[in-house]
Amino acid sequence: MIIIFGVLADKDYKKMIKSLPKPDFLILTKPEIERALDPVELAYDGPCAIIENSFEALRYAKNLAKPGDLIFITGSCYLVGNIKELYEK
């Protein structure tokens, strides 16, 4: 499982990231909104990458994924909306 995670700065992001299922790889990113948290501030102990642009984060996850892998996008609804917008284009 590959998780793409991005959140707004005013949320309890430390608790949120601790409650995630343990991924094989975590991609920390930034929702396309002004009050998003800089992903550099998200501490994670495990295999991960920081990719600020959410579209690039998805591209990275797709390149990393093997057949049958799950890409799980979570954190902010804004992040999920950004990714959904990519697929609608």
Summary of the structure (lengths in Angstrom):
residues: 89
radius of gyration: 12.0
end to end distance: 25.3
largest distance: 36.1
contacts: 252
relative contact order: 0.29
helix: 36%
strand: 27%
